[in-house]
Amino acid sequence: MKRITSFIAALAIALTASAQNYGMVDISVCNMRETPNYSAEMVSQALLGTPVEILQYGGDYGWPEVKTPDGYTGWVHKDAIVPMTKEQLHEWNHGPQAVVTALTALVYEAPSAKSVVVSDVVGGDRLKLLGKCAKYLKVGFPGGRTGYISKADAKELEAWRKGLDNSAEGILKTALSMRGFPYIWAGMSPKGMDCSGFVRTVLFMHDIIIPRDSGPQSTKGELVEGKDALQPGDLVFFGRWNGDLPRVSHVGFYLGDGRFIHSLGLVKIGSFKADDPLYDAYNTGRYLFGTRFLPYINKQDGISTTLLNELYQL
């Protein structure tokens, strides 16, 4: 009888675990790798509070392979995410949340900057909203940690959405606030970004989700041919032509007056104009085309907000 009882208990645990096909990132920035081990190449990152689909487990320590809301896949350390059932994910997605609006900030054990630090956070991270006091929001992590974040560094989700400035000017203001931030291959947070990760990070801080890499990014929105037709806020793409086909390898935001901002070595401004002190001959020489994506948010597949993205709405 004891063997049967133990078997049934083990089976129940296995069935419960197998139903946890989703998860939530539980650290400020989660590294995604090509294979399930520490030495594997980093392919992307996911931010705290990002819902993911768990595809499988692998490696010596049971790393999950996950798919993020932009359709990207990679292997993450098991401690970086909290497995969830579909019902648990739904409860989190549709419960009260707080969004980190500062580029970097800290969550404290008590509502005081003199208290113990619980975790670092970065712009775009999301936490469960547990309460409010004078200058702090009480927040919870997917794994159960709790703490306090300054109201100067985070906002309630709905208030944040209502206050977003998704104009070209608003988005470029965010992009410019990251000048000097380091380039990190596959990076996608204010801790460091590659070129497409920079674009993706800036837009996500405005609740906009586009593809992760520059190639797929270049297929979204409306094609803008010729530098003279570019408008501030357009994406500008670089690379080389393979016959009639573009091989995109770099991307940035067009600022206007011939200038663009991009991540290459660090986030910096370049110019297409030879008489500009910021003239970038290398990138001017490999410029391909631009795209205008802002009018197509939530109107074209692959350009959405968390209000309509499937994983955020399960």
C-alpha positions in Angstrom: 0.0 0.0 0.0 2.8 2.4 0.9 4.4 1.7 -2.5 1.2 2.5 -4.3 0.7 5.7 -2.3 4.3 6.8 -3.0 3.8 6.0 -6.7 0.6 8.0 -6.8 2.2 10.9 -5.0 5.2 10.8 -7.4 2.8 10.7 -10.4 0.9 13.6 -9.1 4.1 15.7 -8.7 5.2 14.7 -12.2 1.8 15.7 -13.7 1.9 19.0 -11.9 5.4 19.7 -13.1 4.5 18.8 -16.7 1.6 21.3 -16.6 4.1 24.1 -15.9 4.7 24.9 -19.5 5.1 28.6 -18.9 7.4 30.7 -16.7 8.3 34.2 -15.5 11.8 35.7 -15.4 12.7 36.2 -11.8 16.0 38.2 -12.0 16.6 41.7 -13.4 18.2 40.5 -16.6 18.2 36.9 -17.7 20.8 35.6 -20.1 19.6 33.3 -22.9 22.2 30.9 -24.4 22.5 28.9 -27.5 22.9 25.6 -25.6 22.2 24.6 -22.0 25.5 25.5 -20.4 27.4 28.5 -19.0 30.0 28.5 -21.7 27.5 28.6 -24.6 27.2 31.8 -26.6 24.6 34.3 -25.3 21.9 34.8 -27.9 19.6 37.3 -26.2 18.3 38.4 -22.8 14.9 38.6 -21.1 13.8 41.1 -18.4 12.3 40.5 -15.0 8.6 39.8 -15.2 8.8 38.6 -18.8 6.4 35.7 -19.5 8.0 32.8 -21.4 6.9 29.5 -22.8 9.0 26.5 -21.6 9.8 24.3 -24.6 11.9 21.6 -23.0 14.6 20.9 -20.4 18.2 19.9 -21.1 21.8 19.9 -20.0 23.3 18.5 -16.8 21.4 20.8 -14.5 18.0 20.9 -16.2 18.2 24.2 -18.0 14.8 25.2 -19.6 14.7 26.2 -23.2 12.2 29.1 -23.4 10.5 31.2 -26.0 10.0 34.9 -25.3 7.1 37.2 -26.3 9.0 38.2 -29.5 9.3 34.6 -30.5 13.0 34.3 -29.7 14.3 31.0 -28.1 17.2 30.2 -25.9 18.4 28.3 -22.9 18.3 29.9 -19.4 19.6 28.8 -16.0 16.8 27.1 -14.1 17.2 29.6 -11.2 16.5 32.6 -13.5 12.8 31.7 -14.1 9.9 30.5 -12.1 7.9 27.7 -13.9 4.1 28.3 -14.0 1.0 26.7 -15.2 -1.1 28.5 -17.7 -3.5 29.5 -14.9 -0.7 30.9 -12.7 0.6 32.9 -15.6 -2.8 34.3 -16.3 -3.1 35.3 -12.7 0.2 37.1 -12.8 -0.5 38.8 -16.2 -3.9 40.1 -15.2 -3.0 41.1 -11.6 -1.7 44.5 -10.4 1.8 45.2 -11.6 4.5 47.9 -11.3 6.9 48.8 -14.2 10.4 50.0 -13.6 10.8 53.3 -15.4 14.3 54.3 -14.3 17.2 52.9 -16.4 18.6 51.2 -13.3 17.3 51.1 -9.7 17.2 49.0 -6.5 14.5 47.1 -4.6 14.9 47.4 -0.9 13.8 45.1 2.0 12.1 48.1 3.7 10.8 51.4 2.4 14.1 53.1 2.9 17.2 53.5 0.8 19.2 52.7 3.9 17.8 49.2 4.2 19.1 45.9 2.8 19.0 45.6 -1.0 16.8 42.7 -2.3 17.7 43.1 -6.0 18.7 45.4 -8.7 16.2 46.2 -11.5 16.4 47.8 -14.9 14.1 49.8 -17.1 11.2 47.6 -18.4 11.3 45.1 -15.6 7.9 44.2 -14.2 7.0 43.2 -10.6 3.8 42.3 -8.8 2.2 45.4 -7.1 1.5 44.5 -3.5 0.9 47.9 -1.9 1.8 51.5 -1.6 3.2 53.9 1.0 4.4 57.5 0.9 7.4 57.3 -1.4 7.6 53.6 -2.2 5.7 50.8 -4.0 5.7 47.4 -2.3 6.4 44.8 -4.9 6.7 41.1 -5.3 9.0 38.9 -7.5 7.7 35.8 -9.3 9.7 33.6 -7.0 8.2 35.1 -3.9 10.7 37.7 -2.8 9.2 41.0 -1.7 10.6 44.5 -1.3 10.1 48.2 -1.9 11.0 50.4 -4.9 10.9 54.2 -5.0 8.0 55.8 -6.8 10.7 57.8 -8.6 11.9 54.6 -10.2 8.7 52.7 -11.0 5.0 53.3 -11.7 1.8 51.3 -11.5 1.2 49.6 -14.8 -2.0 51.3 -15.9 -0.7 54.8 -14.9 2.5 54.1 -16.8 0.6 53.1 -19.9 -1.6 56.1 -19.8 1.5 58.4 -19.5 3.6 56.9 -22.3 4.8 59.3 -25.0 5.0 57.0 -28.0 5.7 59.8 -30.4 9.0 59.9 -32.3 10.2 62.6 -30.0 9.4 60.6 -26.9 11.1 57.4 -28.2 14.2 59.3 -29.3 14.4 61.0 -25.8 14.6 57.5 -24.3 17.2 56.5 -26.9 19.3 59.5 -26.1 19.2 58.9 -22.4 21.3 55.7 -23.0 24.2 57.5 -24.7 27.5 56.0 -23.5 26.0 52.7 -22.4 28.2 49.7 -23.4 27.8 47.4 -26.3 27.3 43.8 -25.3 26.8 41.1 -27.9 23.2 39.8 -27.5 22.6 42.3 -24.7 19.1 43.7 -24.4 18.9 45.9 -21.3 20.4 49.1 -19.9 23.3 47.0 -18.6 24.5 46.6 -22.1 23.1 46.2 -25.6 24.0 45.2 -29.1 22.6 47.2 -32.0 19.2 45.5 -32.3 19.1 45.0 -28.6 19.4 48.8 -28.2 16.4 49.3 -30.5 14.4 46.6 -28.8 15.2 47.9 -25.3 14.2 51.5 -26.1 11.0 50.4 -27.7 10.1 48.0 -24.9 10.4 50.9 -22.4 7.5 52.4 -24.5 5.6 49.1 -24.3 6.4 48.3 -28.0 7.6 44.8 -28.9 9.3 44.2 -32.2 11.5 41.3 -33.4 14.8 40.8 -31.6 17.3 40.9 -34.5 18.1 43.6 -37.0 17.2 41.3 -40.0 13.7 40.6 -39.0 13.3 44.2 -37.7 14.1 45.4 -41.2 11.0 43.6 -42.6 8.5 45.5 -40.4 6.8 48.7 -41.1 7.1 50.7 -44.3 10.2 50.8 -46.4 11.9 54.2 -46.7 14.3 54.5 -49.6 16.8 57.2 -49.7 18.2 59.2 -46.8 16.3 62.4 -47.8 13.0 60.6 -47.1 13.9 59.7 -43.6 12.0 61.1 -40.6 13.0 61.3 -37.0 12.1 58.0 -35.3 12.6 55.9 -38.4 14.8 52.8 -38.1 18.0 52.9 -40.2 19.6 49.7 -41.4 23.1 48.9 -42.5 25.0 46.0 -44.1 25.6 45.1 -47.7 23.8 44.0 -50.8 23.9 40.4 -52.1 22.7 41.0 -55.6 19.2 42.5 -55.1 18.9 41.2 -51.5 20.0 43.1 -48.5 22.1 41.4 -45.8 21.2 43.5 -42.8 23.8 43.5 -39.9 23.2 46.7 -38.1 20.4 49.1 -37.0 19.8 52.4 -35.3 17.3 55.2 -34.9 17.3 58.2 -37.2 17.4 61.5 -35.2 17.0 64.0 -38.1 19.4 66.3 -39.9 21.4 63.4 -41.1 22.2 62.0 -37.6 21.4 58.6 -36.1 21.9 56.9 -32.8 23.1 53.3 -32.5 25.0 50.9 -30.4 28.5 50.0 -31.8 31.2 49.8 -29.1 28.9 52.0 -27.1 25.6 53.9 -27.7 26.6 56.9 -29.7 25.5 59.4 -32.4 26.7 59.3 -35.9 26.1 61.3 -39.0 25.6 60.7 -42.7 26.9 64.2 -43.5 30.6 64.6 -44.3 30.8 68.1 -42.9 29.3 67.0 -39.6 31.8 66.6 -36.7 30.0 63.3 -36.0 30.4 62.0 -39.5 30.5 58.2 -39.6 32.1 57.2 -42.9 32.0 53.5 -42.2 28.3 53.3 -41.5 27.4 55.8 -44.2 29.2 53.5 -46.7 27.2 50.5 -45.7 23.8 52.2 -45.3 20.9 50.2 -46.9 17.5 51.8 -46.2 15.1 52.9 -43.5 11.7 51.8 -42.2 8.9 53.7 -40.6 7.3 51.5 -38.0 5.4 53.8 -35.6 2.2 53.9 -37.7 2.1 50.1 -37.7 2.1 49.3 -34.0 -0.6 46.7 -33.3 -1.6 46.9 -37.0 1.1 44.6 -38.5 2.2 41.2 -37.4 5.4 41.4 -35.4 4.9 45.0 -34.1 2.7 44.9 -31.0 2.4 46.0 -27.4 1.9 43.9 -24.3 -1.8 44.7 -24.4 -2.1 42.4 -27.4 0.9 40.1 -27.3 -0.2 36.6 -26.7 2.2 35.6 -23.8 1.3 38.8 -21.9 -2.4 38.1 -22.4 -2.7 34.4 -21.6 
